[in-house]
Amino acid sequence: MGGRTIVLVSLGIILAIGCASPPQGETGPALRISTFRCDVTPPPGEPLIWATPLVEALDPLLAKGIVIDAGDSRYVLCAVDWCEICNGSDLAFRSAMALAAGTDAARVALHSVHQHAAPYADVEAHRLLDVAPEPPLRLSDIFLQDIAARLAAAVAESIARLEPFDQIGIGMAKVERVASTRRLPGEGGKIIVRYSGGAKDPKLAEAPEGDIDPFVRTITFARGGKPIARLHYYATHPQTFCCDGRASSDFVGLAREALEKKEGIFQVYFTGCAGDVTAGKYNDGTVEARSGLRERLLAGMEASIAATELSPAGSVEWRTVPVTFPLRSDKGYTIEDWRARLADPKAAIGARVYEAAIPIAFAARIRRPIEVSALRIGRARILQLPGEPMLAFQKYAQELAGDGFIAVAGYGDCGPGYICTDRAYDEGGYEPTASNVGKGSEAILKGAIRELLADPDGARIRKGEGREPILSYLFASGTLSCLAAADANDDGQMNLADPISILQYLFGGGPQPAEPFLACGLDPTPSPFGCRAHPPCE
């Protein structure tokens, strides 16, 4: 495996490394943390997705997060009980929080939890709707400006409460009977779609859970063994109902707040790569189903806490990779198609918003890359992704992490809509119909993930090391500049299997050797050989 360079992924990684708590006997800045929250529930009359006016708030919608102070830099992680925050609204909210924290917007990770009894925000899409015929209702500018001010005020107030932490805890536990795949295999390779209310159909309720990640992962910040805050990561659509004028943080928010009340410790919940994962097998839309999901998720979070192991916090490293995705060009998903849909007052309101205004707004900002980021602190790593990524991206990150702990948050800037695997476009199903980006996005996002998770001290390499030199090294006492580059099959051994894997790929139709192969890049998988310089890539 490795960090193959992708043309549309910037080769430059912005490294922002904070100073860690020093070893005993040395001096240096201590790591500090603060927590913040604010109410982001719209007032009555403001719309939930996609244009339904709010009538009743069953429970508050909250923005919750932490600020990490590493001495010479600060980082903000925030999860918002909204469906989506896209394009300019994402940038505006992150910029407001960054200013309040005294940092840069690139060091602010803002994620929607993605409940569907909640609003969306996209200022550029709103402008497009305003000039469309018979424009649908959208969040008011006054309300959005107020939310930006609330977020900034909450962050600024928390800075005065920064307190030291010296330990990071990592834990994980299985969540029973919550997540299920939305993509069930049907006859002839056809995808059967199991939506979030799938249990209303007995056949869909009886179908297997399918491909999911059943584990919730928890990161705990602590001082002297005493927890200060916990972050939870779990991959499922957090939706049991939608679009009827009732606002709610749904079962995930209810579980989060119940846990905080029970423990007396600040809790934040992030939704993982849940693009093709829902609670559909277990949700029939009833209050009883919602309550059951809440209780089972809560039990999983408590089990993850019980499994948590604390260790020294160590150092803080924040990385970002700017990415640019290809726009779609297939029939029904061109700029012209989106514009026609937006201009049609007879089209469904949701289609005019989600399948027209938002993708047009995304296309207009395509030259401003999306910042994909990762945080490493102690034994914990957090990968922070945009859009609605399919589960495959979470599993890919876990594969690269090996035995290491990694938590993944999706639903950052949601301008791209669904980020699908290339295979999904061919298979069909729901997800590709709600994607604003085209084939090739899988390779781009996976390339960014490889760059973010790669060894920061490793050299850029290209697997293969010239084919002939490998044979010379094995059989003629030749030399190699970088053994890691010569390990073509990435098995941690140097033997005849490496040149054979290259020759089979080149002449025998075999699989491509381990990345990075066709172009120089960082290798995210640990190598027993190491490599600090590889001349072909310098």
N, C-alpha and C positions, 0 to 999 in steps of 0.2 A: 504494500500500500504506500501512498506517499502524497507529496504536494505538487502535483503536476501544475504547471503554470497554465492558466486559462486566459485567453486573449482579453476577455471582457472583465477579468478581475484584476484590479490594480496590483502590480507587483510590490508596491510599497506597503508595508505594515506599519501603522502608527503605534509605537510602543510607548506606553505611559506607565512606568514602573514606580510604585510608591515604596517608600522606605518601610521596612518591617520592624517589629520590636526586636532590638538588638540582643545578641547573646549576653549572658551575664558578664559584667565587668566592662562592657562597652556602652557608649552613649549613643543616643539617636532618638528620633521621634517615635512615640508609641502610636499604635493603630487605635483609631477611635471610630465610634459608630453612633448615629442617632436615628430615631424612627420618626415617621411623620404620617399623617393621614388627613384627608379632608373629604367632605361630603360633595359628591358630584352628581347628585340626583337632580334631574331637570324639574322645574316647576310645572304645574299643570298647564297643558296647552302646548308645551314644547314637545317635539316629536321623538318617539322611539323609532327603531328601524321599522320600515324605511321612511314612513311619513305618518305613522299613527300617533295622534296626540296623546300625551300622558293623561290618564284619568286618575290613577291611584298608584301610589308607591307602597308595595307590600312590605318592603324593607329598604333601608338606605343603600344607594350605590356609593361605593367608597373608592378613593384612590389611596393606596397604602404603599409605603416604601421605606427605604433606608438610605442614609448617606454614610459613605465610608471615607474617613479622613486618614490618609497615609503620610501625613506630614507635609509633603510638597505637592500633593494633588488630592482631589476629591472625586468620588464616583457616586452616582445616584442610580438606584434600581427602583422602579415604580411599576405597580400593576394597578390597572384601572378597571372598575366594573362597568365597562362599556363594550359594545359589540366590536367596533373598529375605530381606530384613529389613523387617518391616512394622509399621505402627501404633506401639504402645507400645515395641516393641523398638528401632525406629528412633530414637525420641525418647530412650530410655534410653542407647543407645550414643553418640548425638551429645552428649547432656548430659554424659556421663562424659568424653568427649574435650574438650569445651568447658571444663569445669572444670579439667582438667589443663593446657590451653593458656592459661588466663586469658582466655577470650573467651566469647561467647554461642553457644548452640546454633544460632541462626539463621546463624552464620558457619561452620558445619561442614557440609560436603557429604559425605554417606556414601552409597556406592553398592555394591550387590552386583554382582559380575562376572557372576553368573547361571549358573554351571556347575550341571549337574543331578546330578553325583556329589558332592553337598554338602548341607548342611542348610538349613532355613528357620528363621526366628525371628519369633514374634508372641505376645507375652506375653498379650494379651487373648484371642486365639484359643485359646491353651493353656488358659486358665481355662475357656473354654466346653467344650473337649474333656474336661476333668477331670470335669465333672458330667454328661457325656453317657453314655448306656448303652454299656457295653463300649468305653471310650475308647481311641482309637489311641495308640500310643507318641508322645511328643513330647520335645523337649529338656528336660532337667532344669533347675530353677531354679538349682541350684548351678553347673551348667556355664555358664548364661547370665550369672550374676553374675560368674563367673570371667572370662568373655570381656570384660565391661565393665571389669573391673579391669585385664586385660591391655592393652586398648586405651588406657585412661587412663595406665597406667604407661609404655607405649611413647611416647605423646605427651609426657608429662612429662619423660622421659629425653631426648627429642630437643631440648627447649627449651634444655638446657645446651649443645647443639652447634649452635645457630643460627649461621650464617655469612653474610657479605654476598654478595649477587649484584647484578650491574649490567647483565646482558643477558638478553634473552628470545629464544629461537630458535623459529621456526615452519617446519614442513616437512610435506610430504604426498607420498604415493606410492601407486600402484595395487597392490592385492593381487590376485594371480592365483589363480583357481580355489579360492576359499574360500566366499564368500557366495553365496546363491541365495534367491530369493523362496520363501516358503511358500505363496503364493497364486497358483496357476497358473490361467489362464483355461480354462474348459471349455465344452462345448456349451451353448447357450442361456443363457450368462451365468453358469453354475454355477461355483463355485470348486472347483478340485481342490487338495487339501491335500497339500503335500510336507513331511512332518515331517523331523526332524533325521536320521533314518536312511533318508531317501528313496532313496538309491542302492541299497538292497537290491532295489528294483523297477527293472529296466532302463529302463522307459518314463520313470520319473521322473528317472533319471540322464541320460537323453538329452534331456529337456526343457530349454529355455533357462534361463539364470540368472534372467532376468526383472528386475524392478525392484529394484535394490540401489544402495548407495553403495559403489563399489569402492575408495575411498581410505581409507587409514589416515592419521591426522593426529597429528603429534608436536609437543609443546611442550617446549622445553629451557630450563632455568634454568642460567645460566653466570656466571662471574666472570672477566673478563679473557680471554675466549675459551675458558676451560676449563669443560666441562660439569660440573654438580653433580648434576642429576636430570633425568629425562625422563618425560613423561606421554604415553601413547599412547591414541588413541580410534579405535575401529573398530566397525561395526555388523553383528554377526551373533550369533545364538544360539551360545554357546560349548559346544555339547553334542555329544558323539559316543557317549555311553552314559549309562545312568541306572538307578538304583533296584535295584542288585544287591548292595548292601553294601560296594562299593568306593568310597572317596573319592579324588577327584583334582581338581586345578585344570584338568584337561583340556588341549586343545591350546593354548589361549590363555595359560594360566599357564605351561605348559612352554616356550612360545616366549619369554615375558617373562623367565623365569629364565635361559634359555639366553643371551639377549641381555645380561642383567646380568653373567653370568659372563664372557662374551666381551669386553664393553666395560669392565667394572670400574666402571660408572656405575649409580646407582640407577634402577630402572625401575618405573613403575606403569602398569597397563593398565585402561582403562575401556571398558565395552560401551556402544555408542551406542544409537540408537533401532532396536532389533532385534526389535520385537514380531512383525513379519511376515517376518523374515529368518532363515534357518538355514544350516547347512552341508550341508543334505540332498542336494543334487545330487552332492556329492563324498564323502559319508560312508555307508558300508555297515556301520559298526560294528566293522570289523576294526582290529587294531593298525596295520596298514599304512596304512589310510585316516587314522587319527589322526596318525600320524607325518608323512604327506604334508601334512596341514593345518597341522601345527606348522611344518614347514619353509617352507611357502609364506607363512604369516603372518610368520614370522621374516624372510624375505627382503623382504617389504613394509615391515616396521618398519625394517630396515637401510637400505632405499632412501629411506624418509622421513627418516631421520637424515642420510643423504648429501645430501638436498635442503634441509636446514635452513639458514636464513639467520638470523644473529644481529643484533640491533639493541638500542639502549639500552632498559632495562627501563621507563623512564618511570614513570607513576603506577599505583596500584592502586585499583580501584573494585569494590566488592561490592554487588550489589543483590539484594533479595528481593521477591517478590510472593506474598502468601498467596492460595491458590485453594481453592474449595470446588466439588466436582463433584456433579452430580445422581446420586442412586441410581437403579438400574434398577427398573422397575415392570412389565416385560413378563413374560409367563407363564414360569414356571420360574426367575425371578430376583428374586422378591419376598422380603421378610423372612420371610414365612410359608413359602415354598418352601425357603429356606436352613435354617430351623429344623427343618422336617420331615426334611430330608436329614441334618442333624446328629444328630437323634434316632433315626435308623434304623440299627441295628447291622448290618443286612444290606447297606447301601449300601457301595460301594467306599471303601476307606480314603482314597484321594486325594480323592474327591468330598466326603467328610465334612470334610476339612481345607480344601482349596483352593476347593471349591464350596459351603462351608457356614460353617465356623468363621471363616475369614479375612474373608469378606464381611460376616458378622454383626458381627465386631469393627470392621470399617471403618465400617459403618453407625452403630455406637454412638459413634464418635469424629468423626462427620461435622461437628460444630460446631467442631472444632479444625482449622483450615485446614492444608493442606499447603503448605510453604514451597518455592516454586520459586525458584532463584537463578541468578545469572550473575556471573562474574568477568571483569574486563577488566584486563589488565596488559600494558603496552606495546602491541605489535601483535596480541597474542593475546586472543581472547575465548573463554570457556568457558561453555556453557549447561548447567545441571544440572537434569534433569527427573525426575519421580517415575514410579512404575509401570513397566509394560512398554509404552512408547509405540511406535506404528507408525512406520515409516520416514518417512511423510509429514511428521511433525513436525520431523525432522532436516532434510529438504529445505526445509521452510518457513523454518526458521531460516537456512539457507544462502542462500535467496532474499532474505531481508531483509538479510543481511550483505553482499550484492553481491560485490564483489571482495575484501572483507575476510576475514581468516582467522577461522573459528569452529570449535571442537571441541564436540561434543555428547555428554554422558553421560546415559544412561537408568538405570533401575533404582535410583532413590533410594527413598524410602518406597514400598514395593510394595503398600500397602493397597488402592489402586484396582484392582490386577490390570492387565489389558490396557487401554490407553487407545487407543481406536479412532477412526477417522474415522466420521462419520455414515453415509457411503456403505457402509462395511464391514458395519454392522448389517443393511442391506438386502441386500447381496450374500451374506452368510453366510460360511462358512469357519470355521476354528478359533477365531480370535482373539476374536470377539464372545461365544463360549461361555465364555470365561475372563475376562470383564470384569465388574467390580463396579460400574461407572459407566455411565450411560446416554447416549443421544443428547444432544447439546448439549455434551458434554465437549470435543469438537474445538474449538468456538468459544472455550470458556473457556481451554483450554491455549494456543491460538494467541493469544488476547488477552494472556495473561501473557507469552508470548514477545515479542510486540510491545512491551509495556511494558518488559521487561528489556533489549531491544536498541535502544530508542529513544534519540535524542540527549538526554542528560541536561540540556542547556541549552535545549532547544527548548520552545516554548510548547505548551499543550494547544490543539488546533485542531479544527474540524469542516469538512470539505471542502464547498465550494459557495458560501460567502460570500454567501448570500442570493439567488442566481440573478440577479435584476435588476441588482445592483451590478456583476456581472462584465460584463454587456453595456454598462452605463454606462461602466465603465473602458475597455472596448475601443473604444467608438464615440462617447462623449460627454465625454471628458476627466474622467470621474469618478475617485474615489479608492477604494482598498481598504485596510482596516486590516491585512491579512495576505495577501500574494501566495501564500504556500505553501498557505493554505486555499482560495484561488481556483483552484489548479491541480487541478481535479477529476479529470482522468484521469492525474495523477501522471507526466506525461511531461517535466517540467522546462521546459515552455514555457507562455506565457500567450497563448492564441488562441481562436478561435471553437469549437474542438473541446471546450473545457471546458464551456461552457454547453450545447452540443449533447449531450454525454454525460449531463448531468443530466436534460435534457428527455427523452431517449430512455429513460432509466431510469424516469422518472415517468409517461410517457404512451405509450411505444412498446414496452414489454416488453424494453428493453435491459438489459445487465448493470449491476449497482450500481457507481457510481463508486468510485474508490479510497478505502480507509479512511484516517482515520476520517471517516465520512459521516453515519451516523444519530445518532451521539453524539460528544461531545468526547473526544479522546484524543491521545496523543503519536504523532508520525509517525516511524517508524523509518527511512524511506528518506531519503537525503540530498536536499536541495532547494537549487537555485541561488538561491532567493529568500530563504530564511531567514524566521524569524518569532519575535519575542520577546514579542509580546502579541497576543491575539486576543480582543477584548472579549466576544463571545458565549460564550466558555468561561471567563471569569474570574469 
